Protein backbone atom coordinates (compact mmCIF):
# COMPACT_ATOMS: atom_id res chain seq x y z
CA UNK A 1 0.00 0.00 0.00
CA UNK A 2 1.42 3.46 -0.88
CA UNK A 3 2.54 5.65 2.01
CA UNK A 4 4.76 8.67 2.66
CA UNK A 5 7.92 6.57 2.64
CA UNK A 6 7.08 4.69 -0.56
CA UNK A 7 6.82 8.07 -2.31
CA UNK A 8 10.63 8.37 -1.94
CA UNK A 9 11.34 4.70 -2.69
CA UNK A 10 11.40 3.27 0.85
CA UNK A 11 8.89 0.43 1.03
CA UNK A 12 7.62 -0.33 4.53
CA UNK A 13 4.46 -2.33 5.15
CA UNK A 14 4.31 -2.41 8.95
CA UNK A 15 5.27 -0.54 12.10
CA UNK A 16 8.00 -3.11 12.73
CA UNK A 17 9.46 -2.59 9.25
CA UNK A 18 9.35 1.18 9.81
CA UNK A 19 11.25 0.90 13.10
CA UNK A 20 13.81 -1.44 11.53
CA UNK A 21 14.31 1.00 8.66
CA UNK A 22 14.91 4.07 10.83
CA UNK A 23 17.19 2.12 13.17
CA UNK A 24 19.17 0.91 10.13
CA UNK A 25 19.41 4.33 8.47
CA UNK A 26 20.16 6.48 11.55
CA UNK A 27 23.80 5.32 11.92
CA UNK A 28 24.32 5.93 8.17
CA UNK A 29 22.98 9.49 8.44
CA UNK A 30 24.39 12.89 9.30
CA UNK A 31 23.59 13.62 12.97
CA UNK A 32 22.41 17.14 13.78
CA UNK A 33 22.16 17.87 17.50
CA UNK A 34 19.80 20.55 18.84
CA UNK A 35 18.73 21.46 22.39
CA UNK A 36 15.38 19.73 21.69
CA UNK A 37 16.94 16.47 20.53
CA UNK A 38 18.63 15.22 17.40
CA UNK A 39 17.95 14.73 13.72
CA UNK A 40 19.52 12.00 11.62
CA UNK A 41 19.53 13.26 8.03
CA UNK A 42 19.72 10.41 5.50
CA UNK A 43 20.10 11.22 1.80
CA UNK A 44 20.11 9.25 -1.42
CA UNK A 45 21.57 10.20 -4.83
CA UNK A 46 18.01 10.29 -6.22
CA UNK A 47 17.19 13.31 -4.02
CA UNK A 48 15.24 11.25 -1.48
CA UNK A 49 15.78 12.30 2.12
CA UNK A 50 14.63 10.96 5.45
CA UNK A 51 14.80 13.16 8.54
CA UNK A 52 14.77 10.82 11.54
CA UNK A 53 13.92 12.51 14.84
CA UNK A 54 15.28 11.49 18.24
CA UNK A 55 14.46 13.01 21.61
CA UNK A 56 17.01 14.18 24.20
CA UNK A 57 17.53 10.56 25.37
CA UNK A 58 18.24 9.53 21.73
CA UNK A 59 14.99 7.56 21.42
CA UNK A 60 13.63 7.64 17.84
CA UNK A 61 10.36 9.58 17.89
CA UNK A 62 9.58 10.06 14.21
CA UNK A 63 10.78 10.27 10.63
CA UNK A 64 9.74 12.63 7.87
CA UNK A 65 10.37 11.87 4.17
CA UNK A 66 11.42 14.68 1.84
CA UNK A 67 12.65 15.05 -1.69
CA UNK A 68 15.42 17.49 -2.60
CA UNK A 69 15.09 18.94 -6.05
CA UNK A 70 14.88 22.16 -7.96
CA UNK A 71 11.70 24.14 -8.19
CA UNK A 72 10.53 27.69 -7.80
CA UNK A 73 7.32 28.90 -6.32
CA UNK A 74 6.24 32.06 -4.55
CA UNK A 75 4.50 31.38 -1.26
CA UNK A 76 2.82 33.44 1.41
CA UNK A 77 2.95 32.40 5.05
CA UNK A 78 -0.58 32.29 6.46
CA UNK A 79 -0.04 30.63 9.86
CA UNK A 80 2.27 28.55 12.01
CA UNK A 81 0.56 25.25 12.77
CA UNK A 82 0.82 22.99 15.78
CA UNK A 83 -0.66 19.56 16.26
CA UNK A 84 -1.49 17.81 19.55
CA UNK A 85 1.08 15.03 19.02
CA UNK A 86 3.94 17.26 17.79
CA UNK A 87 7.32 16.73 19.41
CA UNK A 88 9.73 19.64 20.07
CA UNK A 89 11.38 18.68 16.74
CA UNK A 90 8.17 19.18 14.73
CA UNK A 91 6.97 22.35 13.12
CA UNK A 92 4.69 23.20 10.24
CA UNK A 93 3.71 26.32 8.34
CA UNK A 94 0.49 26.89 6.44
CA UNK A 95 1.22 28.43 3.04
CA UNK A 96 -0.59 29.97 0.12
CA UNK A 97 1.19 29.20 -3.15
CA UNK A 98 1.11 31.08 -6.45
CA UNK A 99 1.76 29.29 -9.72
CA UNK A 100 4.68 30.69 -11.72
CA UNK A 101 4.50 28.60 -14.88
CA UNK A 102 3.16 30.40 -17.97
CA UNK A 103 -0.42 29.40 -18.72
CA UNK A 104 -0.80 27.60 -15.41
CA UNK A 105 -3.63 29.89 -14.38
CA UNK A 106 -3.81 32.50 -11.69
CA UNK A 107 -4.69 32.21 -8.07
CA UNK A 108 -3.40 30.75 -4.89
CA UNK A 109 -3.46 27.16 -3.73
CA UNK A 110 -3.07 25.71 -0.25
CA UNK A 111 0.11 24.09 0.98
CA UNK A 112 2.17 23.25 4.02
CA UNK A 113 5.88 23.13 4.82
CA UNK A 114 7.71 21.42 7.67
CA UNK A 115 10.24 23.54 9.53
CA UNK A 116 13.29 22.75 11.64
CA UNK A 117 13.73 24.40 15.05
CA UNK A 118 16.87 26.44 15.67
Secondary structure, 3 states (H helix, E strand, C coil): CCCCCHHHCCCCCCHHHHHHHHHHHHCCCEEEEECCEEEEEEECCCCEEEEEEECCCCCEEEEEEEECCCCCCEEEEEEEECCCCCCCCCCEEEEEEECCCCCCCCCEEEEEEECCCC
